[in-house]
Amino acid sequence: MCKFRRQELASTAWAFSTLDFCDRPLMNSISSQARRSLTQGADDVQGIGNIAWAYASLNLRDMPLFDALAAAALARISEFGV
């Protein structure tokens, strides 16, 4: 069982992407946990944005993750302030 909260997962993914360093096993693990977390509701819009940016910046095309991010973002679209 994962002991990291959604924002911690997002921050870790973001940190690796700012360094342009892709550790595939780690990013796969973060993706898997993030997808589970996103389906449980109460999503943090900052975390959604950070994870999306991190995976896009690293050119990681994890469609199940992006599908989960899109669904979570649409559910909270009014909170994004755009």
PDB file of N, CA, C and O in Angstrom:
ATOM      1  N   MET A   1       0.837  -1.187   0.000  1.00  0.00           N
ATOM      2  CA  MET A   1       0.000   0.000   0.000  1.00  0.00           C
ATOM      3  C   MET A   1       0.880   1.248   0.000  1.00  0.00           C
ATOM      4  O   MET A   1       1.873   1.312   0.725  1.00  0.00           O
ATOM      5  N   CYS A   2       0.523   2.214  -0.794  1.00  0.00           N
ATOM      6  CA  CYS A   2       1.280   3.454  -0.922  1.00  0.00           C
ATOM      7  C   CYS A   2       1.011   4.362   0.272  1.00  0.00           C
ATOM      8  O   CYS A   2      -0.127   4.499   0.721  1.00  0.00           O
ATOM      9  N   LYS A   3       2.068   4.974   0.773  1.00  0.00           N
ATOM     10  CA  LYS A   3       1.923   5.880   1.902  1.00  0.00           C
ATOM     11  C   LYS A   3       2.064   7.333   1.486  1.00  0.00           C
ATOM     12  O   LYS A   3       2.090   8.226   2.333  1.00  0.00           O
ATOM     13  N   PHE A   4       2.156   7.573   0.184  1.00  0.00           N
ATOM     14  CA  PHE A   4       2.288   8.928  -0.313  1.00  0.00           C
ATOM     15  C   PHE A   4       0.925   9.501  -0.654  1.00  0.00           C
ATOM     16  O   PHE A   4       0.066   8.816  -1.210  1.00  0.00           O
ATOM     17  N   ARG A   5       0.742  10.761  -0.315  1.00  0.00           N
ATOM     18  CA  ARG A   5      -0.494  11.448  -0.701  1.00  0.00           C
ATOM     19  C   ARG A   5      -0.367  11.892  -2.148  1.00  0.00           C
ATOM     20  O   ARG A   5       0.723  11.909  -2.720  1.00  0.00           O
ATOM     21  N   ARG A   6      -1.497  12.249  -2.723  1.00  0.00           N
ATOM     22  CA  ARG A   6      -1.549  12.670  -4.123  1.00  0.00           C
ATOM     23  C   ARG A   6      -0.564  13.797  -4.417  1.00  0.00           C
ATOM     24  O   ARG A   6       0.150  13.740  -5.418  1.00  0.00           O
ATOM     25  N   GLN A   7      -0.513  14.809  -3.573  1.00  0.00           N
ATOM     26  CA  GLN A   7       0.378  15.944  -3.813  1.00  0.00           C
ATOM     27  C   GLN A   7       1.840  15.513  -3.729  1.00  0.00           C
ATOM     28  O   GLN A   7       2.677  16.041  -4.461  1.00  0.00           O
ATOM     29  N   GLU A   8       2.157  14.583  -2.869  1.00  0.00           N
ATOM     30  CA  GLU A   8       3.536  14.090  -2.773  1.00  0.00           C
ATOM     31  C   GLU A   8       3.932  13.343  -4.044  1.00  0.00           C
ATOM     32  O   GLU A   8       5.061  13.469  -4.518  1.00  0.00           O
ATOM     33  N   LEU A   9       3.004  12.571  -4.590  1.00  0.00           N
ATOM     34  CA  LEU A   9       3.256  11.887  -5.862  1.00  0.00           C
ATOM     35  C   LEU A   9       3.500  12.919  -6.964  1.00  0.00           C
ATOM     36  O   LEU A   9       4.437  12.795  -7.753  1.00  0.00           O
ATOM     37  N   ALA A  10       2.643  13.933  -7.002  1.00  0.00           N
ATOM     38  CA  ALA A  10       2.766  14.973  -8.021  1.00  0.00           C
ATOM     39  C   ALA A  10       4.081  15.727  -7.876  1.00  0.00           C
ATOM     40  O   ALA A  10       4.743  16.021  -8.871  1.00  0.00           O
ATOM     41  N   SER A  11       4.458  16.038  -6.652  1.00  0.00           N
ATOM     42  CA  SER A  11       5.702  16.774  -6.416  1.00  0.00           C
ATOM     43  C   SER A  11       6.924  15.955  -6.816  1.00  0.00           C
ATOM     44  O   SER A  11       7.889  16.502  -7.350  1.00  0.00           O
ATOM     45  N   THR A  12       6.889  14.670  -6.566  1.00  0.00           N
ATOM     46  CA  THR A  12       8.004  13.802  -6.946  1.00  0.00           C
ATOM     47  C   THR A  12       8.131  13.735  -8.464  1.00  0.00           C
ATOM     48  O   THR A  12       9.228  13.867  -9.008  1.00  0.00           O
ATOM     49  N   ALA A  13       7.012  13.530  -9.140  1.00  0.00           N
ATOM     50  CA  ALA A  13       7.030  13.489 -10.604  1.00  0.00           C
ATOM     51  C   ALA A  13       7.511  14.827 -11.161  1.00  0.00           C
ATOM     52  O   ALA A  13       8.303  14.858 -12.102  1.00  0.00           O
ATOM     53  N   TRP A  14       7.040  15.924 -10.589  1.00  0.00           N
ATOM     54  CA  TRP A  14       7.426  17.255 -11.038  1.00  0.00           C
ATOM     55  C   TRP A  14       8.932  17.474 -10.850  1.00  0.00           C
ATOM     56  O   TRP A  14       9.600  18.007 -11.736  1.00  0.00           O
ATOM     57  N   ALA A  15       9.460  17.062  -9.695  1.00  0.00           N
ATOM     58  CA  ALA A  15      10.885  17.253  -9.415  1.00  0.00           C
ATOM     59  C   ALA A  15      11.755  16.506 -10.426  1.00  0.00           C
ATOM     60  O   ALA A  15      12.742  17.053 -10.919  1.00  0.00           O
ATOM     61  N   PHE A  16      11.398  15.268 -10.734  1.00  0.00           N
ATOM     62  CA  PHE A  16      12.173  14.511 -11.707  1.00  0.00           C
ATOM     63  C   PHE A  16      12.083  15.150 -13.094  1.00  0.00           C
ATOM     64  O   PHE A  16      13.069  15.182 -13.832  1.00  0.00           O
ATOM     65  N   SER A  17      10.918  15.651 -13.441  1.00  0.00           N
ATOM     66  CA  SER A  17      10.769  16.236 -14.771  1.00  0.00           C
ATOM     67  C   SER A  17      11.530  17.550 -14.895  1.00  0.00           C
ATOM     68  O   SER A  17      12.042  17.854 -15.972  1.00  0.00           O
ATOM     69  N   THR A  18      11.621  18.342 -13.819  1.00  0.00           N
ATOM     70  CA  THR A  18      12.393  19.587 -13.899  1.00  0.00           C
ATOM     71  C   THR A  18      13.875  19.302 -14.100  1.00  0.00           C
ATOM     72  O   THR A  18      14.600  20.127 -14.657  1.00  0.00           O
ATOM     73  N   LEU A  19      14.320  18.145 -13.651  1.00  0.00           N
ATOM     74  CA  LEU A  19      15.710  17.727 -13.859  1.00  0.00           C
ATOM     75  C   LEU A  19      15.900  17.020 -15.200  1.00  0.00           C
ATOM     76  O   LEU A  19      17.016  16.661 -15.575  1.00  0.00           O
ATOM     77  N   ASP A  20      14.797  16.829 -15.910  1.00  0.00           N
ATOM     78  CA  ASP A  20      14.793  16.086 -17.166  1.00  0.00           C
ATOM     79  C   ASP A  20      15.411  14.694 -16.978  1.00  0.00           C
ATOM     80  O   ASP A  20      16.184  14.209 -17.803  1.00  0.00           O
ATOM     81  N   PHE A  21      15.035  14.083 -15.863  1.00  0.00           N
ATOM     82  CA  PHE A  21      15.530  12.756 -15.518  1.00  0.00           C
ATOM     83  C   PHE A  21      14.348  11.802 -15.439  1.00  0.00           C
ATOM     84  O   PHE A  21      13.419  12.009 -14.658  1.00  0.00           O
ATOM     85  N   CYS A  22      14.391  10.775 -16.239  1.00  0.00           N
ATOM     86  CA  CYS A  22      13.274   9.836 -16.287  1.00  0.00           C
ATOM     87  C   CYS A  22      13.718   8.470 -15.781  1.00  0.00           C
ATOM     88  O   CYS A  22      14.445   7.746 -16.461  1.00  0.00           O
ATOM     89  N   ASP A  23      13.276   8.140 -14.601  1.00  0.00           N
ATOM     90  CA  ASP A  23      13.477   6.809 -14.044  1.00  0.00           C
ATOM     91  C   ASP A  23      12.177   6.051 -14.316  1.00  0.00           C
ATOM     92  O   ASP A  23      11.198   6.197 -13.584  1.00  0.00           O
ATOM     93  N   ARG A  24      12.181   5.243 -15.375  1.00  0.00           N
ATOM     94  CA  ARG A  24      10.957   4.578 -15.830  1.00  0.00           C
ATOM     95  C   ARG A  24      10.234   3.796 -14.737  1.00  0.00           C
ATOM     96  O   ARG A  24       9.024   3.955 -14.580  1.00  0.00           O
ATOM     97  N   PRO A  25      10.946   2.946 -13.969  1.00  0.00           N
ATOM     98  CA  PRO A  25      10.226   2.204 -12.923  1.00  0.00           C
ATOM     99  C   PRO A  25       9.555   3.128 -11.903  1.00  0.00           C
ATOM    100  O   PRO A  25       8.428   2.874 -11.478  1.00  0.00           O
ATOM    101  N   LEU A  26      10.249   4.196 -11.514  1.00  0.00           N
ATOM    102  CA  LEU A  26       9.661   5.134 -10.570  1.00  0.00           C
ATOM    103  C   LEU A  26       8.455   5.838 -11.182  1.00  0.00           C
ATOM    104  O   LEU A  26       7.407   5.937 -10.544  1.00  0.00           O
ATOM    105  N   MET A  27       8.594   6.329 -12.411  1.00  0.00           N
ATOM    106  CA  MET A  27       7.485   7.040 -13.046  1.00  0.00           C
ATOM    107  C   MET A  27       6.295   6.114 -13.293  1.00  0.00           C
ATOM    108  O   MET A  27       5.146   6.545 -13.193  1.00  0.00           O
ATOM    109  N   ASN A  28       6.557   4.850 -13.613  1.00  0.00           N
ATOM    110  CA  ASN A  28       5.468   3.880 -13.774  1.00  0.00           C
ATOM    111  C   ASN A  28       4.751   3.654 -12.449  1.00  0.00           C
ATOM    112  O   ASN A  28       3.526   3.538 -12.405  1.00  0.00           O
ATOM    113  N   SER A  29       5.516   3.595 -11.383  1.00  0.00           N
ATOM    114  CA  SER A  29       4.934   3.400 -10.059  1.00  0.00           C
ATOM    115  C   SER A  29       4.093   4.617  -9.641  1.00  0.00           C
ATOM    116  O   SER A  29       2.990   4.469  -9.116  1.00  0.00           O
ATOM    117  N   ILE A  30       4.626   5.804  -9.880  1.00  0.00           N
ATOM    118  CA  ILE A  30       3.869   7.025  -9.565  1.00  0.00           C
ATOM    119  C   ILE A  30       2.592   7.067 -10.387  1.00  0.00           C
ATOM    120  O   ILE A  30       1.526   7.399  -9.868  1.00  0.00           O
ATOM    121  N   SER A  31       2.694   6.735 -11.660  1.00  0.00           N
ATOM    122  CA  SER A  31       1.532   6.737 -12.542  1.00  0.00           C
ATOM    123  C   SER A  31       0.455   5.789 -12.037  1.00  0.00           C
ATOM    124  O   SER A  31      -0.722   6.143 -11.982  1.00  0.00           O
ATOM    125  N   SER A  32       0.863   4.601 -11.676  1.00  0.00           N
ATOM    126  CA  SER A  32      -0.085   3.601 -11.192  1.00  0.00           C
ATOM    127  C   SER A  32      -0.806   4.081  -9.940  1.00  0.00           C
ATOM    128  O   SER A  32      -2.028   3.974  -9.842  1.00  0.00           O
ATOM    129  N   GLN A  33      -0.053   4.607  -8.987  1.00  0.00           N
ATOM    130  CA  GLN A  33      -0.668   5.095  -7.753  1.00  0.00           C
ATOM    131  C   GLN A  33      -1.509   6.338  -8.011  1.00  0.00           C
ATOM    132  O   GLN A  33      -2.576   6.495  -7.417  1.00  0.00           O
ATOM    133  N   ALA A  34      -1.048   7.215  -8.880  1.00  0.00           N
ATOM    134  CA  ALA A  34      -1.809   8.427  -9.193  1.00  0.00           C
ATOM    135  C   ALA A  34      -3.150   8.078  -9.829  1.00  0.00           C
ATOM    136  O   ALA A  34      -4.169   8.687  -9.504  1.00  0.00           O
ATOM    137  N   ARG A  35      -3.153   7.100 -10.735  1.00  0.00           N
ATOM    138  CA  ARG A  35      -4.423   6.692 -11.355  1.00  0.00           C
ATOM    139  C   ARG A  35      -5.394   6.192 -10.301  1.00  0.00           C
ATOM    140  O   ARG A  35      -6.571   6.550 -10.326  1.00  0.00           O
ATOM    141  N   ARG A  36      -4.918   5.368  -9.375  1.00  0.00           N
ATOM    142  CA  ARG A  36      -5.789   4.871  -8.297  1.00  0.00           C
ATOM    143  C   ARG A  36      -6.296   6.029  -7.458  1.00  0.00           C
ATOM    144  O   ARG A  36      -7.475   6.085  -7.108  1.00  0.00           O
ATOM    145  N   SER A  37      -5.411   6.942  -7.140  1.00  0.00           N
ATOM    146  CA  SER A  37      -5.754   8.079  -6.313  1.00  0.00           C
ATOM    147  C   SER A  37      -6.781   8.988  -6.996  1.00  0.00           C
ATOM    148  O   SER A  37      -7.709   9.482  -6.357  1.00  0.00           O
ATOM    149  N   LEU A  38      -6.601   9.200  -8.295  1.00  0.00           N
ATOM    150  CA  LEU A  38      -7.515  10.077  -9.038  1.00  0.00           C
ATOM    151  C   LEU A  38      -8.930   9.513  -9.097  1.00  0.00           C
ATOM    152  O   LEU A  38      -9.893  10.278  -9.146  1.00  0.00           O
ATOM    153  N   THR A  39      -9.070   8.212  -9.092  1.00  0.00           N
ATOM    154  CA  THR A  39     -10.403   7.617  -9.162  1.00  0.00           C
ATOM    155  C   THR A  39     -11.116   7.624  -7.813  1.00  0.00           C
ATOM    156  O   THR A  39     -12.300   7.297  -7.731  1.00  0.00           O
ATOM    157  N   GLN A  40     -10.395   7.997  -6.758  1.00  0.00           N
ATOM    158  CA  GLN A  40     -10.996   8.020  -5.423  1.00  0.00           C
ATOM    159  C   GLN A  40     -11.607   9.372  -5.077  1.00  0.00           C
ATOM    160  O   GLN A  40     -12.177   9.530  -3.998  1.00  0.00           O
ATOM    161  N   GLY A  41     -11.498  10.340  -5.963  1.00  0.00           N
ATOM    162  CA  GLY A  41     -12.127  11.641  -5.755  1.00  0.00           C
ATOM    163  C   GLY A  41     -11.303  12.582  -4.894  1.00  0.00           C
ATOM    164  O   GLY A  41     -10.169  12.278  -4.526  1.00  0.00           O
ATOM    165  N   ALA A  42     -11.889  13.728  -4.580  1.00  0.00           N
ATOM    166  CA  ALA A  42     -11.252  14.779  -3.782  1.00  0.00           C
ATOM    167  C   ALA A  42      -9.894  15.181  -4.365  1.00  0.00           C
ATOM    168  O   ALA A  42      -8.912  15.334  -3.639  1.00  0.00           O
ATOM    169  N   ASP A  43      -9.862  15.346  -5.666  1.00  0.00           N
ATOM    170  CA  ASP A  43      -8.614  15.665  -6.351  1.00  0.00           C
ATOM    171  C   ASP A  43      -8.168  17.084  -6.051  1.00  0.00           C
ATOM    172  O   ASP A  43      -8.989  17.991  -5.909  1.00  0.00           O
ATOM    173  N   ASP A  44      -6.872  17.264  -5.957  1.00  0.00           N
ATOM    174  CA  ASP A  44      -6.236  18.554  -5.752  1.00  0.00           C
ATOM    175  C   ASP A  44      -5.863  19.075  -7.136  1.00  0.00           C
ATOM    176  O   ASP A  44      -5.106  18.417  -7.850  1.00  0.00           O
ATOM    177  N   VAL A  45      -6.369  20.230  -7.530  1.00  0.00           N
ATOM    178  CA  VAL A  45      -6.113  20.721  -8.889  1.00  0.00           C
ATOM    179  C   VAL A  45      -4.637  21.007  -9.129  1.00  0.00           C
ATOM    180  O   VAL A  45      -4.155  20.850 -10.251  1.00  0.00           O
ATOM    181  N   GLN A  46      -3.917  21.421  -8.099  1.00  0.00           N
ATOM    182  CA  GLN A  46      -2.475  21.634  -8.251  1.00  0.00           C
ATOM    183  C   GLN A  46      -1.782  20.314  -8.561  1.00  0.00           C
ATOM    184  O   GLN A  46      -0.899  20.259  -9.417  1.00  0.00           O
ATOM    185  N   GLY A  47      -2.176  19.263  -7.874  1.00  0.00           N
ATOM    186  CA  GLY A  47      -1.602  17.940  -8.118  1.00  0.00           C
ATOM    187  C   GLY A  47      -1.918  17.423  -9.505  1.00  0.00           C
ATOM    188  O   GLY A  47      -1.061  16.833 -10.162  1.00  0.00           O
ATOM    189  N   ILE A  48      -3.139  17.639  -9.953  1.00  0.00           N
ATOM    190  CA  ILE A  48      -3.534  17.228 -11.303  1.00  0.00           C
ATOM    191  C   ILE A  48      -2.652  17.917 -12.333  1.00  0.00           C
ATOM    192  O   ILE A  48      -2.129  17.278 -13.246  1.00  0.00           O
ATOM    193  N   GLY A  49      -2.495  19.220 -12.178  1.00  0.00           N
ATOM    194  CA  GLY A  49      -1.667  19.985 -13.106  1.00  0.00           C
ATOM    195  C   GLY A  49      -0.200  19.583 -13.064  1.00  0.00           C
ATOM    196  O   GLY A  49       0.450  19.472 -14.103  1.00  0.00           O
ATOM    197  N   ASN A  50       0.318  19.366 -11.858  1.00  0.00           N
ATOM    198  CA  ASN A  50       1.727  18.989 -11.717  1.00  0.00           C
ATOM    199  C   ASN A  50       2.027  17.635 -12.355  1.00  0.00           C
ATOM    200  O   ASN A  50       3.035  17.477 -13.044  1.00  0.00           O
ATOM    201  N   ILE A  51       1.165  16.678 -12.127  1.00  0.00           N
ATOM    202  CA  ILE A  51       1.393  15.355 -12.716  1.00  0.00           C
ATOM    203  C   ILE A  51       1.284  15.419 -14.234  1.00  0.00           C
ATOM    204  O   ILE A  51       2.112  14.849 -14.945  1.00  0.00           O
ATOM    205  N   ALA A  52       0.269  16.109 -14.729  1.00  0.00           N
ATOM    206  CA  ALA A  52       0.111  16.232 -16.185  1.00  0.00           C
ATOM    207  C   ALA A  52       1.340  16.893 -16.799  1.00  0.00           C
ATOM    208  O   ALA A  52       1.861  16.420 -17.809  1.00  0.00           O
ATOM    209  N   TRP A  53       1.804  17.983 -16.194  1.00  0.00           N
ATOM    210  CA  TRP A  53       2.978  18.694 -16.715  1.00  0.00           C
ATOM    211  C   TRP A  53       4.210  17.800 -16.682  1.00  0.00           C
ATOM    212  O   TRP A  53       4.967  17.747 -17.651  1.00  0.00           O
ATOM    213  N   ALA A  54       4.412  17.098 -15.572  1.00  0.00           N
ATOM    214  CA  ALA A  54       5.606  16.260 -15.408  1.00  0.00           C
ATOM    215  C   ALA A  54       5.672  15.172 -16.472  1.00  0.00           C
ATOM    216  O   ALA A  54       6.713  14.980 -17.101  1.00  0.00           O
ATOM    217  N   TYR A  55       4.573  14.462 -16.676  1.00  0.00           N
ATOM    218  CA  TYR A  55       4.577  13.367 -17.649  1.00  0.00           C
ATOM    219  C   TYR A  55       4.674  13.894 -19.078  1.00  0.00           C
ATOM    220  O   TYR A  55       5.333  13.286 -19.921  1.00  0.00           O
ATOM    221  N   ALA A  56       4.026  15.012 -19.348  1.00  0.00           N
ATOM    222  CA  ALA A  56       4.127  15.601 -20.685  1.00  0.00           C
ATOM    223  C   ALA A  56       5.543  16.115 -20.935  1.00  0.00           C
ATOM    224  O   ALA A  56       6.070  15.954 -22.036  1.00  0.00           O
ATOM    225  N   SER A  57       6.165  16.729 -19.929  1.00  0.00           N
ATOM    226  CA  SER A  57       7.524  17.254 -20.082  1.00  0.00           C
ATOM    227  C   SER A  57       8.542  16.158 -20.325  1.00  0.00           C
ATOM    228  O   SER A  57       9.518  16.361 -21.047  1.00  0.00           O
ATOM    229  N   LEU A  58       8.318  14.997 -19.726  1.00  0.00           N
ATOM    230  CA  LEU A  58       9.232  13.873 -19.916  1.00  0.00           C
ATOM    231  C   LEU A  58       8.863  13.040 -21.145  1.00  0.00           C
ATOM    232  O   LEU A  58       9.480  12.011 -21.419  1.00  0.00           O
ATOM    233  N   ASN A  59       7.855  13.497 -21.873  1.00  0.00           N
ATOM    234  CA  ASN A  59       7.404  12.783 -23.071  1.00  0.00           C
ATOM    235  C   ASN A  59       6.937  11.369 -22.761  1.00  0.00           C
ATOM    236  O   ASN A  59       7.097  10.461 -23.577  1.00  0.00           O
ATOM    237  N   LEU A  60       6.361  11.188 -21.581  1.00  0.00           N
ATOM    238  CA  LEU A  60       5.824   9.886 -21.192  1.00  0.00           C
ATOM    239  C   LEU A  60       4.357   9.845 -21.606  1.00  0.00           C
ATOM    240  O   LEU A  60       3.535  10.604 -21.092  1.00  0.00           O
ATOM    241  N   ARG A  61       4.047   8.976 -22.514  1.00  0.00           N
ATOM    242  CA  ARG A  61       2.684   8.908 -23.038  1.00  0.00           C
ATOM    243  C   ARG A  61       1.926   7.766 -22.378  1.00  0.00           C
ATOM    244  O   ARG A  61       1.693   6.713 -22.971  1.00  0.00           O
ATOM    245  N   ASP A  62       1.554   8.011 -21.137  1.00  0.00           N
ATOM    246  CA  ASP A  62       0.820   7.032 -20.345  1.00  0.00           C
ATOM    247  C   ASP A  62      -0.669   7.346 -20.481  1.00  0.00           C
ATOM    248  O   ASP A  62      -1.232   8.095 -19.683  1.00  0.00           O
ATOM    249  N   MET A  63      -1.295   6.768 -21.497  1.00  0.00           N
ATOM    250  CA  MET A  63      -2.686   7.120 -21.788  1.00  0.00           C
ATOM    251  C   MET A  63      -3.644   6.817 -20.643  1.00  0.00           C
ATOM    252  O   MET A  63      -4.546   7.620 -20.403  1.00  0.00           O
ATOM    253  N   PRO A  64      -3.503   5.704 -19.921  1.00  0.00           N
ATOM    254  CA  PRO A  64      -4.413   5.513 -18.787  1.00  0.00           C
ATOM    255  C   PRO A  64      -4.285   6.638 -17.758  1.00  0.00           C
ATOM    256  O   PRO A  64      -5.283   7.066 -17.179  1.00  0.00           O
ATOM    257  N   LEU A  65      -3.062   7.113 -17.530  1.00  0.00           N
ATOM    258  CA  LEU A  65      -2.881   8.224 -16.598  1.00  0.00           C
ATOM    259  C   LEU A  65      -3.523   9.486 -17.146  1.00  0.00           C
ATOM    260  O   LEU A  65      -4.234  10.180 -16.418  1.00  0.00           O
ATOM    261  N   PHE A  66      -3.285   9.799 -18.421  1.00  0.00           N
ATOM    262  CA  PHE A  66      -3.857  11.018 -18.995  1.00  0.00           C
ATOM    263  C   PHE A  66      -5.381  10.955 -19.057  1.00  0.00           C
ATOM    264  O   PHE A  66      -6.044  11.980 -18.904  1.00  0.00           O
ATOM    265  N   ASP A  67      -5.939   9.781 -19.277  1.00  0.00           N
ATOM    266  CA  ASP A  67      -7.393   9.637 -19.241  1.00  0.00           C
ATOM    267  C   ASP A  67      -7.925   9.937 -17.839  1.00  0.00           C
ATOM    268  O   ASP A  67      -8.937  10.621 -17.690  1.00  0.00           O
ATOM    269  N   ALA A  68      -7.239   9.423 -16.811  1.00  0.00           N
ATOM    270  CA  ALA A  68      -7.653   9.674 -15.427  1.00  0.00           C
ATOM    271  C   ALA A  68      -7.476  11.150 -15.068  1.00  0.00           C
ATOM    272  O   ALA A  68      -8.323  11.729 -14.387  1.00  0.00           O
ATOM    273  N   LEU A  69      -6.382  11.757 -15.523  1.00  0.00           N
ATOM    274  CA  LEU A  69      -6.155  13.187 -15.278  1.00  0.00           C
ATOM    275  C   LEU A  69      -7.233  14.036 -15.943  1.00  0.00           C
ATOM    276  O   LEU A  69      -7.731  14.992 -15.348  1.00  0.00           O
ATOM    277  N   ALA A  70      -7.590  13.687 -17.172  1.00  0.00           N
ATOM    278  CA  ALA A  70      -8.616  14.444 -17.899  1.00  0.00           C
ATOM    279  C   ALA A  70      -9.958  14.362 -17.178  1.00  0.00           C
ATOM    280  O   ALA A  70     -10.650  15.369 -17.035  1.00  0.00           O
ATOM    281  N   ALA A  71     -10.320  13.177 -16.730  1.00  0.00           N
ATOM    282  CA  ALA A  71     -11.593  13.007 -16.019  1.00  0.00           C
ATOM    283  C   ALA A  71     -11.590  13.806 -14.718  1.00  0.00           C
ATOM    284  O   ALA A  71     -12.578  14.462 -14.386  1.00  0.00           O
ATOM    285  N   ALA A  72     -10.486  13.750 -13.987  1.00  0.00           N
ATOM    286  CA  ALA A  72     -10.391  14.492 -12.730  1.00  0.00           C
ATOM    287  C   ALA A  72     -10.420  15.999 -12.983  1.00  0.00           C
ATOM    288  O   ALA A  72     -11.059  16.745 -12.241  1.00  0.00           O
ATOM    289  N   ALA A  73      -9.732  16.437 -14.025  1.00  0.00           N
ATOM    290  CA  ALA A  73      -9.700  17.864 -14.348  1.00  0.00           C
ATOM    291  C   ALA A  73     -11.081  18.369 -14.760  1.00  0.00           C
ATOM    292  O   ALA A  73     -11.496  19.451 -14.346  1.00  0.00           O
ATOM    293  N   LEU A  74     -11.781  17.598 -15.564  1.00  0.00           N
ATOM    294  CA  LEU A  74     -13.122  18.013 -15.983  1.00  0.00           C
ATOM    295  C   LEU A  74     -14.070  18.120 -14.799  1.00  0.00           C
ATOM    296  O   LEU A  74     -14.933  18.998 -14.766  1.00  0.00           O
ATOM    297  N   ALA A  75     -13.913  17.234 -13.835  1.00  0.00           N
ATOM    298  CA  ALA A  75     -14.772  17.280 -12.655  1.00  0.00           C
ATOM    299  C   ALA A  75     -14.503  18.522 -11.802  1.00  0.00           C
ATOM    300  O   ALA A  75     -15.381  18.956 -11.056  1.00  0.00           O
ATOM    301  N   ARG A  76     -13.295  19.104 -11.904  1.00  0.00           N
ATOM    302  CA  ARG A  76     -12.925  20.253 -11.092  1.00  0.00           C
ATOM    303  C   ARG A  76     -12.554  21.468 -11.940  1.00  0.00           C
ATOM    304  O   ARG A  76     -11.838  22.350 -11.465  1.00  0.00           O
ATOM    305  N   ILE A  77     -13.016  21.531 -13.159  1.00  0.00           N
ATOM    306  CA  ILE A  77     -12.590  22.551 -14.136  1.00  0.00           C
ATOM    307  C   ILE A  77     -12.759  23.985 -13.596  1.00  0.00           C
ATOM    308  O   ILE A  77     -11.935  24.849 -13.896  1.00  0.00           O
ATOM    309  N   SER A  78     -13.775  24.239 -12.835  1.00  0.00           N
ATOM    310  CA  SER A  78     -14.021  25.606 -12.355  1.00  0.00           C
ATOM    311  C   SER A  78     -12.946  26.058 -11.349  1.00  0.00           C
ATOM    312  O   SER A  78     -12.816  27.254 -11.090  1.00  0.00           O
ATOM    313  N   GLU A  79     -12.194  25.136 -10.795  1.00  0.00           N
ATOM    314  CA  GLU A  79     -11.179  25.474  -9.807  1.00  0.00           C
ATOM    315  C   GLU A  79      -9.811  25.776 -10.412  1.00  0.00           C
ATOM    316  O   GLU A  79      -8.894  26.182  -9.698  1.00  0.00           O
ATOM    317  N   PHE A  80      -9.667  25.584 -11.714  1.00  0.00           N
ATOM    318  CA  PHE A  80      -8.375  25.791 -12.344  1.00  0.00           C
ATOM    319  C   PHE A  80      -8.054  27.251 -12.586  1.00  0.00           C
ATOM    320  O   PHE A  80      -6.889  27.584 -12.808  1.00  0.00           O
ATOM    321  N   GLY A  81      -9.022  28.120 -12.553  1.00  0.00           N
ATOM    322  CA  GLY A  81      -8.783  29.539 -12.678  1.00  0.00           C
ATOM    323  C   GLY A  81      -8.263  29.991 -14.030  1.00  0.00           C
ATOM    324  O   GLY A  81      -7.456  30.916 -14.112  1.00  0.00           O
ATOM    325  N   VAL A  82      -8.723  29.340 -15.089  1.00  0.00           N
ATOM    326  CA  VAL A  82      -8.318  29.751 -16.434  1.00  0.00           C
ATOM    327  C   VAL A  82      -9.466  30.365 -17.169  1.00  0.00           C
ATOM    328  O   VAL A  82      -9.316  30.773 -18.320  1.00  0.00           O
TER     329      VAL A  82
END
